Amino acid sequence: MAAGATSARPRTASRPGRSWLRPVLLIALLVVLLVLPLYVEEFWLRTGFAVFGAAVGAIGLNLLVGTSGQLSLAHSFFLAVGAVTYTFVSGQSGGLGVADLKGLGWPPIVGLVLGVLAAGLAGLLFSPVAARLRGIYLGVASLGLVFIGQHVLNSWTSVTGGFNGRRVPEFSLFGFTFANRNPQLFVLGIPFREAERLWYLGLVIALAAYLFARSLLRSRPGRALQTLRDSEVAASVMGVNVQRYKGRVFLVSSMYAGLSGVLYALSIGSIAPESFGLELSIQYLAMIVLGGLGSVGGAALGALFISAMPLVFQRYADVLPFVGGAGEGGLAAGEAARFLYGLAIVLVILFEPAGLAGLPARFRRRGRDPGGGAITEPAAAATSSSTTDVPSDRPAQGSST
């Protein structure tokens, strides 16, 4: 064992030297995101705000599916709860087309907080079911919430606007509005209108959601959830209250979804039943699979890929092959995007099961092994000498062995 440990040490000697690289890259990325509104046009800022909202929801779903191994198809339901609560709490009564629209007219920040809490309450009410089911059974049970949500959205006309939907109230914070109206705001001579202001709102919320999820995974509950994912039996033996942790992670995931629903509503400007169907839940599953199950950063990358692609395709439909605009020949932008990210998911599952988050690790392995995968003699010795002392790979995600 000592010889194996000694020979294996040179393979990890360079890791401390690279410990500064990740924080530097993250800081550089944050600086770029902060100054980007000074240089890009409104389309990209609105697309970025949609990506930030999707990233929040994807991170929450990844905590549930990727970290704890629970399958849920109800994410669109919790997004709808957050969006509808925000619209009702902060919206005004009346409106065009529907004479009896109701609204409390409270400050938008109150509507946002209540939207998150309402989604969390819905998740808490469903958590006893989630704590007792797993796998496909939990997926089918959660699917029922989507159908319930569609019925409520279509029938509760005074709150949701029914089939035609309802306009989402603009966001403001302590008297500062994020619309184009007062106060007029200029930064370095550049007017900061609604798109620029919403960009920074989405950036702050997405960054806070990312940091909270990272802290959760590094904490004791986060390690318990990862043990729960690998084996419920092993987690129970180690003292983890399986049902309690499964219920709690469902609660946290639903609150993430409620926050994402508020940002989603602000992004599209209105709520309608068709915006919160089963397809939206599947898109969020695609985000976390493509980005990498169990990876917080991977969930954000998957959200970028899935949510931005239809918008980009729609903007450049006139120059992209096989893609046409409204009333033109070829695939619609949304259809083309679904084909492309469907193909991307298949390729990721086949060639990079760790998702987009696993690509840096693969590049690092190739950098340490320029010969194309051949193991050097010291590394081979370390491998052979340690196979008798180190357990094999951990069970696959969701397995019970």
C-alpha positions in Angstrom: 0.0 0.0 0.0 2.8 2.4 0.8 4.6 1.7 -2.5 1.3 2.3 -4.4 0.7 5.5 -2.6 4.2 6.7 -3.2 4.1 6.0 -6.9 0.6 7.5 -7.3 1.7 10.8 -5.7 3.4 12.3 -8.8 0.0 12.2 -10.6 -1.6 14.6 -8.2 1.4 16.8 -7.4 0.4 19.4 -9.9 -3.1 19.8 -8.6 -2.3 22.4 -5.8 -0.5 24.5 -8.5 -3.8 24.7 -10.4 -6.0 25.5 -7.4 -5.9 29.2 -8.3 -7.0 28.7 -11.9 -10.7 28.0 -11.2 -11.3 31.1 -9.0 -9.5 33.3 -11.5 -11.6 32.0 -14.4 -14.8 32.5 -12.3 -13.8 36.1 -11.4 -13.0 36.8 -15.0 -16.3 35.5 -16.1 -18.1 37.6 -13.6 -16.3 40.7 -14.7 -17.3 40.0 -18.3 -20.9 39.5 -17.3 -20.9 42.8 -15.4 -19.6 44.9 -18.3 -21.4 43.1 -21.1 -24.5 45.4 -21.1 -22.2 48.3 -22.1 -21.3 46.6 -25.4 -24.1 44.3 -26.6 -27.6 45.1 -28.0 -30.9 44.5 -26.4 -31.6 41.1 -27.9 -28.6 39.6 -26.2 -29.5 41.2 -22.9 -33.0 39.8 -23.0 -31.7 36.4 -24.0 -29.3 36.5 -21.1 -32.0 37.3 -18.7 -34.0 34.3 -19.9 -30.8 32.2 -19.5 -30.4 33.4 -15.9 -33.9 32.5 -15.0 -33.6 29.1 -16.6 -30.3 28.5 -14.8 -32.0 29.0 -11.4 -34.6 26.4 -12.3 -32.1 24.0 -13.7 -29.9 24.3 -10.6 -32.9 23.5 -8.4 -33.9 20.5 -10.5 -30.3 19.2 -10.5 -30.3 19.2 -6.7 -33.3 16.9 -6.9 -32.4 14.7 -9.8 -28.7 14.8 -10.0 -27.7 15.1 -6.4 -30.4 13.0 -4.6 -31.4 10.7 -7.5 -35.1 11.5 -7.5 -37.0 11.8 -10.9 -39.5 14.6 -11.2 -41.5 15.8 -14.1 -43.4 18.5 -12.1 -40.9 21.3 -12.5 -43.1 23.3 -14.8 -45.9 23.1 -12.2 -43.7 24.8 -9.6 -42.6 27.4 -12.1 -46.3 28.1 -12.7 -47.0 28.5 -9.0 -44.2 31.1 -8.7 -45.2 33.0 -11.8 -49.0 33.0 -11.0 -48.4 34.0 -7.4 -46.1 36.9 -8.4 -48.6 38.1 -11.1 -51.6 38.0 -8.7 -49.9 39.5 -5.7 -48.2 42.4 -7.6 -50.8 42.8 -10.4 -53.8 45.1 -10.4 -57.4 44.2 -10.6 -59.2 44.7 -14.0 -57.6 44.4 -17.4 -58.4 44.1 -21.1 -60.5 41.1 -22.3 -61.3 39.8 -18.8 -63.4 42.1 -16.7 -62.9 40.4 -13.4 -59.1 39.9 -13.2 -58.0 40.1 -9.6 -54.8 41.5 -8.1 -53.5 42.7 -4.8 -51.3 45.4 -6.2 -48.5 44.8 -3.6 -44.9 45.7 -4.2 -43.2 43.3 -6.7 -40.5 42.3 -4.3 -43.3 41.0 -2.0 -44.8 39.1 -5.0 -41.4 37.6 -5.7 -40.9 36.4 -2.2 -44.4 35.0 -1.9 -44.0 33.3 -5.3 -41.0 31.4 -4.0 -42.8 30.6 -0.7 -45.9 29.4 -2.5 -43.9 27.1 -4.7 -42.1 25.8 -1.6 -45.4 25.2 0.1 -46.6 23.3 -2.9 -43.4 21.2 -2.8 -43.9 20.7 0.9 -47.4 19.4 0.4 -46.1 16.9 -2.2 -43.0 16.0 -0.2 -44.7 13.1 1.7 -45.4 11.5 -1.7 -41.8 12.2 -2.9 -40.4 10.7 0.3 -42.1 7.4 -0.2 -41.6 6.9 -4.0 -38.5 6.7 -6.2 -37.6 6.3 -9.8 -40.2 6.0 -12.4 -43.0 5.8 -9.8 -42.1 9.3 -8.5 -41.9 10.5 -12.0 -45.4 9.4 -12.9 -46.8 10.7 -9.6 -45.1 14.1 -10.2 -46.5 14.1 -13.7 -50.0 14.4 -12.2 -49.1 17.8 -10.9 -48.5 19.1 -14.4 -52.1 18.1 -15.4 -53.5 19.6 -12.3 -51.6 22.9 -13.0 -52.9 23.0 -16.5 -56.5 22.6 -15.3 -56.1 25.3 -12.7 -54.5 27.7 -15.1 -57.3 27.3 -17.6 -60.2 27.4 -15.2 -59.1 30.0 -12.5 -59.7 32.8 -14.9 -59.9 35.6 -12.4 -56.3 35.0 -11.3 -54.6 33.5 -14.3 -56.5 35.1 -17.1 -57.6 31.7 -18.4 -56.7 30.5 -21.9 -55.6 34.0 -23.0 -53.3 34.5 -20.1 -52.5 37.6 -18.2 -49.9 40.4 -18.4 -47.1 40.2 -15.8 -46.5 43.4 -13.7 -43.2 45.1 -14.1 -40.6 44.6 -11.4 -39.4 47.3 -9.1 -37.4 47.3 -5.9 -37.7 50.0 -3.2 -39.1 52.5 -5.7 -36.5 51.8 -8.4 -38.3 50.5 -11.5 -36.8 48.1 -14.0 -38.9 49.4 -16.8 -37.9 52.1 -19.3 -39.6 54.8 -17.3 -38.2 56.9 -14.4 -35.7 57.1 -13.0 -33.6 57.7 -16.1 -30.2 55.9 -15.7 -27.0 56.4 -17.7 -23.7 54.5 -17.2 -20.7 55.9 -19.1 -23.1 57.8 -21.4 -25.1 54.6 -22.2 -28.8 54.6 -21.3 -29.7 51.7 -19.0 -33.2 50.8 -19.9 -35.3 47.7 -19.1 -33.1 45.1 -20.8 -29.9 46.3 -19.0 -31.6 46.6 -15.6 -33.2 43.1 -15.9 -29.8 41.7 -16.9 -28.3 42.7 -13.6 -31.3 41.5 -11.7 -31.1 38.1 -13.3 -27.3 38.0 -12.8 -27.5 38.7 -9.1 -30.3 36.2 -8.5 -28.6 33.5 -10.6 -25.3 34.1 -8.8 -27.0 33.8 -5.4 -28.7 30.6 -6.4 -25.4 29.2 -7.7 -23.5 30.0 -4.5 -26.3 28.6 -2.3 -26.4 25.3 -4.2 -22.6 25.0 -4.0 -22.6 25.7 -0.3 -25.4 23.1 0.2 -23.5 20.4 -1.7 -20.4 21.0 0.4 -22.3 20.8 3.7 -23.3 17.8 5.7 -26.8 17.7 4.2 -25.3 17.8 0.7 -23.1 14.8 1.4 -26.1 13.0 2.8 -28.0 13.6 -0.4 -25.2 12.3 -2.5 -25.1 9.2 -0.4 -28.8 8.9 -0.7 -28.5 9.0 -4.5 -25.9 6.2 -4.6 -27.8 3.9 -2.2 -30.7 4.5 0.1 -29.7 1.4 2.1 -26.2 2.7 2.7 -27.5 6.1 3.6 -29.9 4.6 6.1 -27.1 2.5 7.7 -24.9 5.7 8.0 -27.7 7.4 10.0 -29.4 9.4 7.2 -33.1 9.9 7.6 -34.0 8.9 4.1 -37.6 10.1 3.9 -36.8 13.4 5.7 -34.0 14.2 3.3 -36.0 13.3 0.2 -38.8 15.6 1.4 -36.5 18.4 2.2 -34.6 18.4 -1.1 -38.0 18.4 -2.9 -38.9 21.5 -0.9 -35.7 23.3 -1.8 -36.0 22.3 -5.5 -39.6 23.6 -5.7 -38.5 26.9 -4.2 -35.8 27.2 -6.8 -38.5 26.5 -9.4 -40.8 29.2 -8.0 -38.0 31.8 -8.2 -37.3 30.6 -11.8 -41.0 30.9 -12.6 -41.0 34.6 -11.5 -38.0 35.3 -13.7 -39.5 33.3 -16.6 -42.8 35.4 -16.3 -40.8 38.6 -16.3 -38.9 37.4 -19.4 -41.9 36.5 -21.5 -44.1 39.3 -20.2 -47.2 37.3 -19.7 -48.4 34.0 -18.3 -50.6 31.5 -20.2 -51.4 27.8 -19.6 -49.4 26.8 -22.7 -46.3 28.3 -21.2 -46.2 25.8 -18.3 -46.9 22.4 -20.0 -45.1 19.1 -19.9 -42.7 20.3 -22.6 -41.2 22.9 -20.2 -40.5 20.1 -17.6 -38.8 18.0 -20.3 -36.7 21.0 -21.3 -35.4 21.4 -17.8 -34.6 17.7 -17.6 -32.7 18.2 -20.9 -30.7 21.0 -19.3 -29.4 19.0 -16.4 -28.7 15.9 -18.5 -26.8 17.9 -21.1 -25.0 20.0 -18.5 -24.1 17.1 -16.2 -26.1 15.4 -13.5 -24.9 16.5 -10.0 -23.0 19.5 -11.3 -24.2 23.0 -10.4 -22.1 24.7 -13.1 -23.2 22.0 -15.5 -26.8 22.9 -14.9 -26.1 26.5 -15.7 -24.4 25.5 -19.0 -27.3 23.3 -19.9 -29.7 26.1 -19.3 -27.6 28.4 -21.5 -27.6 25.8 -24.3 -31.3 24.9 -24.1 -32.9 28.3 -23.4 -30.8 30.5 -25.7 -30.9 28.3 -28.8 -34.5 28.8 -29.9 -34.1 32.6 -29.5 -30.9 32.6 -31.5 -32.4 30.4 -34.2 -35.4 32.7 -34.4 -33.2 35.8 -34.8 -30.9 34.3 -37.5 -33.6 32.2 -39.2 -32.9 34.0 -42.5 -29.3 32.8 -42.7 -29.4 29.4 -41.0 -30.0 26.4 -43.3 -33.3 24.4 -43.0 -34.6 27.1 -40.6 -37.3 29.5 -41.7 -39.2 32.4 -40.1 -43.0 32.6 -39.6 -44.9 31.7 -42.7 -41.7 30.6 -44.6 -40.5 27.2 -45.6 -38.3 25.0 -43.5 -38.3 24.2 -39.8 -39.5 26.7 -37.3 -36.9 28.1 -34.9 -38.3 26.2 -31.9 -38.5 22.9 -33.8 -34.9 23.3 -35.1 -33.7 24.0 -31.6 -35.4 20.9 -30.2 -33.9 18.7 -32.9 -30.5 20.1 -32.2 -30.4 19.8 -28.5 -32.1 16.4 -28.7 -29.2 15.3 -30.9 -26.8 16.9 -28.4 -28.3 15.0 -25.5 -27.8 11.7 -27.4 -24.2 12.5 -28.2 -23.5 13.5 -24.6 -25.0 10.3 -23.2 -23.0 8.2 -25.7 -19.6 10.0 -25.5 -19.5 12.2 -22.4 -21.9 10.9 -19.7 -20.7 13.5 -17.3 -22.2 16.2 -19.6 -20.7 19.5 -20.5 -19.3 19.8 -17.0 -17.1 16.8 -17.6 -15.3 18.3 -20.6 -12.7 20.2 -18.6 -11.7 17.0 -16.8 -11.4 15.2 -20.0 -9.1 17.9 -21.4 -7.0 17.8 -18.3 -6.6 14.0 -18.6 -5.5 14.4 -22.2 -3.1 17.2 -21.2 -1.4 14.9 -18.6 -1.3 12.0 -21.2 -0.2 13.5 -24.5 0.4 10.0 -25.9 -3.3 9.6 -26.6 -4.4 7.5 -23.6 -1.4 5.3 -22.9 -0.6 4.9 -19.2 3.0 5.5 -18.3 4.9 2.9 -16.3 4.8 4.7 -13.0 1.1 5.3 -13.4 0.5 1.7 -14.4 2.4 0.6 -11.3 0.3 2.9 -9.1 -2.9 1.5 -10.7 -1.9 -2.1 -10.3 -0.7 -1.7 -6.7 -3.8 0.2 -5.6 -6.5 -1.9 -7.1 -6.4 -4.3 -4.2 -6.8 -1.6 -1.6 -9.2 1.0 -3.2 -12.8 0.1 -3.9 -14.0 0.1 -7.5 -16.0 3.0 -9.0 -19.0 4.1 -7.0 -22.4 2.8 -8.0 -24.2 4.6 -10.8 -26.5 7.4 -10.0 -29.8 6.2 -8.7 -28.7 2.6 -8.1 -29.4 0.9 -4.9 -26.3 -1.3 -4.7 
